Amino acid sequence: MRILIVEDEPGIAFALEADMKTEGYSPRVAVTGDEAISLARAEVFDLILLDVMLPGKDGFEVCRTLRREGLRMPIILLTAKAQEAEKVMGLELGADDYITKPFSPRELRARIKAVLRRTSVPDSEIFRFGDAEVDFGRCEVRRDGKAIDLSALEFKLLTVFVRNCGRVLTRNRLLDAAWGSGVSLNDRVVDNHIVSLRRKLEPEPASPRHFLNIRGLGYRFDA
């Protein structure tokens, strides 16, 4: 698997590159945000390790640009910022996970494997429910053939539901799966995103048939 490492500190970039090679990955290094965007447009990468603090365009801007252009490879943010707001902003922009510096190589390897497991979906897989269909290869959702605009987090949440169709999922489980473990958020964040999914995908949002609230337990997705 090919990994793009975006890091402007030479020592850290060298260590990451060496560790990725040891793990059997094929790494490529970019040192600026503009270089990262150019490489991501020109080549195919299975994952991007993206430092937030970069010269010129920072990691948030790089992430925003790639997602706006429809590039859906997994992105793990590398950040020295421990504030919750910074982490949530990165996830809202479309990052799949984050790791706070300093981190151990072992933790980073585990995060990479976890993200790759979550995002490895066959390009041809399409899931249909009601009048909607989820095209995982294109990261698109359509109703009656018309594309529905979902945020990155809404699509992650929908993916979690589809992968666990018929199972009751707690709010904590949904938070960990869609926002990433370690993010401390109010349960209302999950509720608000599910309200948005109902509004966009339910035939009658006020009487949902797909995104069901199981009182005292969490939510269940029925196709």
Secondary structure as GFF3:
##gff-version 3
##sequence-region A 1 223
A	DSSP	beta_strand	2	6	.	.	.	ID=ss1
A	DSSP	alpha_helix	10	22	.	.	.	ID=ss2
A	DSSP	beta_strand	26	30	.	.	.	ID=ss3
A	DSSP	alpha_helix	33	42	.	.	.	ID=ss4
A	DSSP	beta_strand	47	51	.	.	.	ID=ss5
A	DSSP	alpha_helix	59	68	.	.	.	ID=ss6
A	DSSP	beta_strand	75	79	.	.	.	ID=ss7
A	DSSP	alpha_helix	84	92	.	.	.	ID=ss8
A	DSSP	beta_strand	97	100	.	.	.	ID=ss9
A	DSSP	alpha_helix	105	119	.	.	.	ID=ss10
A	DSSP	beta_strand	126	129	.	.	.	ID=ss11
A	DSSP	beta_strand	132	135	.	.	.	ID=ss12
A	DSSP	beta_strand	140	143	.	.	.	ID=ss13
A	DSSP	beta_strand	146	148	.	.	.	ID=ss14
A	DSSP	alpha_helix	152	163	.	.	.	ID=ss15
A	DSSP	beta_strand	168	169	.	.	.	ID=ss16
A	DSSP	alpha_helix	171	179	.	.	.	ID=ss17
A	DSSP	alpha_helix	187	201	.	.	.	ID=ss18
A	DSSP	beta_strand	211	214	.	.	.	ID=ss19
A	DSSP	beta_strand	218	221	.	.	.	ID=ss20
###
